[in-house]
Amino acid sequence: MWVSTNFNYTSFVAGATGITSLTGGTGAFYGFGVAKDTASFTETFTISNTNGTAFFDQAITIPIQRLSQARRNTLLLLSYARNSRVVFKDNNNNLWIVGLTRGCVVQSGTTTTGTAPGDATQYSIVLQGQEPEMAYQLVSLAALTGCQFFNA
């Protein structure tokens, strides 16, 4: 899973299989190692027939194991960002981008130490976006031309 607080682009090309390329892409994505079967993505359709409007509420929950000062600092900066984008891989090995046009913000988060030795010691954040269209699939990370990828 990769998160960017400074990703920008001028346009994108979406085909039948998803976004194939972005023009003018800049910024950095930071990869968070997420344990298998722990993160989730939910997209809620909000449709008003009366008003003739629709938007899609996108929420991605990211649990980040092991507390540390470095992770704390990264999450603090992410919490203040107002235009984040998230790229994640689903259980079918497909890449998706959340908050493409309007960005995401940290909606909530927790720090947990647990009580028993087997309990989770982790941060958990929820990034939320409200987009005019459903999340786009990415053909590959190479579609994000001009972006850099780092480990968080």
Secondary structure, DSSP 8 states (H G I E B T S, - for coil): -EEESS-B-SEEEEETTEEEEEES-B-EEEE----TT--EEEEEEEEETTTTEEEEEEEEEEEEES--HHHHHHHHHHHH-SSBEEEEE-TTS-EEEESTTT-EEEEEEEEE--SSTTS--EEEEEEEEEESS--EEES-GGGSTT-EEEE-
